[in-house]
């Protein structure tokens, strides 16, 4: 297995992003439309946060027996992306090794990292990307 493989080889380059002014309803649509679980929040080309699908689940009452769509919309109107997103992010460079990124993700409570070069988002790497890399190289 190639431990020195740069993360740029396994990251997702075509990243779905949100702006700080977007709504949580927009975020949910993007999560479902693209079948993803993490979206970087961008402001002036810089990553300022990360929103996960789990973050949305924490604030929604999906077990309420009313019309689920209207309940989620109501809950989403009570919060902003800025209030819900993770703000203290670890970021990695595209040349960081798969091994180093795997170590970082294994010791933290998050499952995705923005890949940044010159303060600009160039990709995202997730635990799923690392597992796929492992499977492909065994």
C-alpha positions in Angstrom: 0.0 0.0 0.0 1.2 3.5 -0.9 1.3 5.4 2.4 2.8 8.5 0.8 0.1 8.8 -1.8 -1.1 12.5 -1.7 -4.6 13.1 -0.6 -5.2 14.8 -3.9 -5.3 11.4 -5.6 -8.4 10.2 -3.6 -10.2 13.4 -2.7 -13.4 14.7 -4.4 -12.4 17.7 -6.5 -15.9 18.6 -7.7 -17.1 19.8 -4.3 -20.7 20.8 -3.6 -20.5 24.0 -1.4 -22.8 26.4 0.4 -22.6 30.0 1.2 -23.1 31.3 4.7 -26.3 33.0 3.5 -27.9 29.9 2.1 -30.7 28.2 4.0 -30.7 24.9 5.8 -33.5 23.8 3.5 -31.2 24.4 0.5 -28.6 22.4 2.4 -30.9 19.5 2.8 -31.8 19.5 -0.9 -28.1 19.4 -1.8 -27.4 16.5 0.6 -30.2 14.5 -0.9 -29.7 15.5 -4.5 -25.9 14.6 -4.5 -26.2 11.8 -2.0 -23.5 13.3 0.2 -23.0 13.9 4.0 -20.7 16.9 4.2 -20.7 20.3 2.6 -18.0 23.0 3.1 -19.3 26.5 3.8 -17.6 29.1 1.7 -17.3 32.9 2.0 -15.2 34.9 -0.4 -13.6 31.6 -1.7 -12.5 30.7 1.8 -13.7 27.7 3.8 -15.3 29.1 7.0 -17.2 26.0 8.2 -18.5 22.5 7.4 -22.1 21.3 7.6 -22.9 17.7 7.9 -26.2 15.9 7.3 -26.0 14.8 10.9 -26.0 18.5 11.9 -29.4 18.8 10.2 -30.7 15.7 11.9 -29.8 17.1 15.3 -32.1 20.1 14.8 -35.0 18.4 13.0 -37.8 16.5 14.6 -38.2 13.8 12.0 -40.1 11.6 14.5 -43.0 14.1 14.7 -46.1 12.6 13.2 -47.1 15.7 11.3 -46.1 16.3 7.7 -42.4 15.8 7.9 -41.5 18.3 5.2 -43.3 21.2 6.9 -41.8 20.3 10.3 -38.3 20.3 8.9 -39.0 23.6 7.1 -40.2 25.1 10.3 -37.2 23.9 12.2 -34.8 25.0 9.5 -36.3 28.5 9.6 -35.3 28.7 13.3 -31.6 28.3 12.6 -29.0 29.6 10.2 -26.1 27.7 8.6 -23.8 29.8 10.7 -25.4 28.6 13.9 -25.4 24.9 12.9 -22.1 24.4 11.0 -18.8 23.3 12.5 -16.5 26.3 12.8 -13.2 25.1 14.2 -12.0 23.0 11.2 -8.9 21.1 10.5 -7.9 21.6 6.8 -5.3 19.7 4.8 -3.2 20.5 1.8 -3.6 18.5 -1.4 -0.1 17.1 -1.0 -0.8 15.8 2.6 -0.3 12.0 2.6 -3.1 9.6 2.9 -1.5 8.2 6.0 -1.4 11.6 7.7 -5.0 12.4 6.9 -6.1 8.9 8.0 -4.3 9.5 11.4 -6.0 12.9 11.8 -9.5 11.6 11.0 -9.1 8.5 13.2 -8.3 10.8 16.2 -11.0 13.4 15.7 -14.8 13.3 15.9 -15.4 14.4 12.3 -15.5 12.4 9.1 -14.5 14.9 6.4 -11.8 17.5 5.8 -11.7 20.4 3.4 -8.6 20.2 1.1 -7.3 23.7 0.8 -4.5 25.3 -1.3 -3.6 29.0 -1.0 -6.7 29.5 1.2 -9.0 28.2 -1.5 -11.0 25.0 -1.5 -9.7 22.4 -4.0 -11.4 19.3 -2.7 -12.9 17.3 0.2 -11.7 14.0 1.7 -13.9 11.8 3.7 -13.5 8.6 5.7 -15.3 6.9 2.9 -12.6 8.0 0.5 -10.0 6.5 2.8 -11.9 3.2 3.1 -12.2 3.0 -0.7 -8.5 3.7 -1.0 -7.8 0.9 1.4 -10.0 -1.5 -0.3 -8.5 -0.7 -3.7 -5.0 -1.2 -2.4 -5.4 -4.5 -0.6 
